Amino acid sequence: MVAGVVLAAGASRRMGQAKLLLRWSGVSLLRRAAEAATAACRQVVVVVGPDPDRMRAELGGLPVEVVANPGYAEGIASSLRCGLRAVRDAPAVLVVLADQPAVTAQHLRRLVEAYRRTGAPVVAASYAGTVGVPAVFSRQLFPELLALTGDVGARGVIDRHRDEAVLVPVPEAAVDVDTPEDWARVTGARGGDA
């Protein structure tokens, strides 16, 4: 069983407001990511940071476990650690970012299926000339992910295992929302609403 971990604990400093509550086609970025993850994985943990009660309310009715990360100010590595600890017994984990709104359940299912088919230690999305998350990491890589600190995500782990990694094209993963300009560009091009 591949467990899903949705990273949603950022402070949205560059956005100036809780970006994960912004609506994309009527659904918050947070809920959209969680729904996609639940369509690909039976067990899903959503790691939240500031205002955890508000985030829990936004996820109401979804079959997810919400884990508050009190150390979210450290950066993304602390959220990865929280999520991995919550899915400790899983043989693999699908890591999803909540601020990639164009990533769908179909994309996530393709990553999980590639992992099941190949058993590769890493199955990562490839997009815009790079590789990254969403990605599936086998249990053998959990220690490396747990050792990350600061505002460092999983890309370094993917890069260290690039020779054994399976890459799945997910060009939509290049759509990332961090700033008001990103949001304006995304909503103008894709029909979201503020």
C-alpha positions in Angstrom: 0.0 0.0 0.0 1.3 3.4 -1.0 0.4 6.0 1.6 -0.2 9.6 0.6 1.4 12.6 2.3 0.1 16.0 1.3 2.4 18.8 2.3 0.3 21.8 3.2 2.1 23.5 6.1 3.6 26.5 4.4 3.1 29.9 5.9 2.2 31.5 2.5 4.6 34.5 3.3 5.1 35.3 -0.4 1.4 35.1 -1.1 0.4 37.4 1.7 -2.7 35.2 2.6 -3.5 31.6 3.2 -2.9 30.4 -0.4 -4.1 26.9 0.2 -7.6 28.3 0.8 -7.7 30.1 -2.6 -10.3 28.6 -4.9 -9.4 26.9 -8.1 -12.6 26.1 -10.1 -14.6 26.5 -6.8 -12.4 24.1 -4.7 -9.6 25.3 -2.4 -6.1 24.3 -3.3 -5.9 22.3 -0.1 -9.0 20.3 -0.7 -8.2 19.7 -4.3 -4.8 18.2 -3.4 -6.3 16.1 -0.7 -9.0 14.8 -2.9 -6.5 13.9 -5.6 -4.4 12.0 -3.1 -7.4 10.1 -1.7 -8.2 8.9 -5.2 -4.7 7.4 -5.5 -4.0 6.2 -2.0 -6.1 4.5 0.7 -4.2 6.2 3.6 -3.7 9.9 3.2 -2.1 12.3 5.8 -2.3 16.0 5.3 0.4 18.0 7.1 -0.8 21.5 8.0 0.9 24.4 9.7 -0.6 27.8 10.6 -4.3 27.8 11.6 -4.7 24.0 11.7 -8.4 24.2 12.8 -9.3 26.2 9.7 -7.4 23.7 7.5 -9.1 20.7 9.2 -12.5 22.4 8.6 -11.6 22.8 4.9 -11.0 19.1 4.7 -14.2 18.1 6.4 -15.7 14.8 5.1 -12.6 13.6 3.4 -11.0 10.3 4.5 -7.7 11.9 5.6 -5.7 12.3 8.8 -4.8 15.9 9.4 -1.4 16.3 11.3 -0.5 19.7 12.6 3.2 20.5 12.2 4.2 22.8 15.1 7.6 23.2 13.6 6.4 24.4 10.2 8.5 27.6 10.3 11.6 25.4 9.8 10.5 24.7 6.3 9.3 21.8 4.1 11.7 19.2 5.6 9.8 19.4 9.0 6.6 18.7 7.2 8.1 15.7 5.4 9.2 14.3 8.7 5.8 14.8 10.2 4.1 13.1 7.3 6.5 10.2 7.2 6.1 9.6 11.0 2.3 9.4 10.5 2.6 6.7 7.8 5.4 4.8 9.5 4.3 1.3 8.5 3.7 2.1 4.8 6.0 0.4 2.3 6.0 3.5 0.2 4.8 7.1 0.3 3.5 9.4 -2.4 4.5 13.0 -1.6 2.2 15.7 -2.9 2.4 19.5 -2.7 -0.8 21.3 -2.1 0.2 24.3 -4.2 0.4 22.4 -7.5 -3.3 22.8 -8.5 -3.0 21.3 -12.0 -1.8 18.0 -10.7 -4.8 15.6 -10.7 -5.8 12.3 -9.3 -5.0 10.7 -12.7 -1.4 12.0 -12.5 -1.0 10.6 -8.9 -2.5 7.3 -9.9 0.0 7.0 -12.8 2.9 7.6 -10.3 1.6 5.0 -7.9 1.0 2.5 -10.7 4.5 3.0 -12.0 5.8 2.3 -8.5 3.7 -0.9 -8.2 4.8 -2.0 -11.6 8.5 -1.4 -11.2 9.3 -1.4 -7.5 11.8 1.4 -8.1 13.0 3.2 -5.0 11.8 6.5 -6.5 9.1 7.3 -9.0 9.1 11.0 -9.7 7.3 13.5 -11.9 9.3 15.1 -14.6 8.4 18.6 -15.8 9.9 21.8 -17.1 13.3 20.3 -17.5 13.5 19.0 -13.9 12.3 16.2 -11.7 10.5 16.4 -8.4 7.3 15.9 -6.5 4.7 14.6 -6.7 6.8 11.4 -6.3 6.7 8.0 -4.7 9.5 7.0 -2.3 10.0 3.4 -1.2 10.5 2.7 2.5 14.2 2.2 1.9 14.5 6.0 1.3 12.6 7.0 4.4 15.8 7.5 6.5 17.1 9.9 3.9 13.8 11.9 3.9 13.7 11.9 7.7 17.3 13.3 7.8 16.3 16.4 5.8 16.4 19.7 7.6 15.4 23.3 6.9 13.6 24.5 3.9 14.8 21.5 1.8 12.4 19.3 0.0 12.8 15.8 -1.5 14.5 16.8 -4.7 18.0 16.0 -3.4 16.9 12.5 -2.5 15.5 12.1 -6.0 18.7 13.4 -7.5 20.9 11.0 -5.4 18.9 8.0 -6.7 18.4 9.3 -10.3 20.0 6.2 -11.8 17.4 3.9 -10.2 14.5 6.3 -10.5 11.5 5.9 -12.8 10.4 9.3 -14.2 6.8 9.9 -15.2 6.0 13.0 -17.4 3.7 15.3 -15.4 4.1 18.7 -17.2 1.2 20.0 -15.1 3.4 19.8 -12.0 5.2 22.9 -13.3 2.2 25.0 -12.2 3.1 26.1 -8.7 1.4 28.9 -6.7 3.7 30.9 -4.4 3.0 34.5 -5.1 0.1 36.8 -6.1 1.6 36.9 -9.6 1.7 33.1 -9.8 -2.0 33.0 -8.8 -2.9 35.7 -11.4 -1.1 33.8 -14.1 -2.7 30.5 -13.1 -6.2 31.8 -12.8 -6.0 33.8 -16.0 -4.7 30.8 -17.9 -6.7 28.0 -16.3 -10.0 29.4 -15.1 -9.5 29.5 -11.3 -11.3 32.0 -9.1 -10.0 34.0 -6.2 
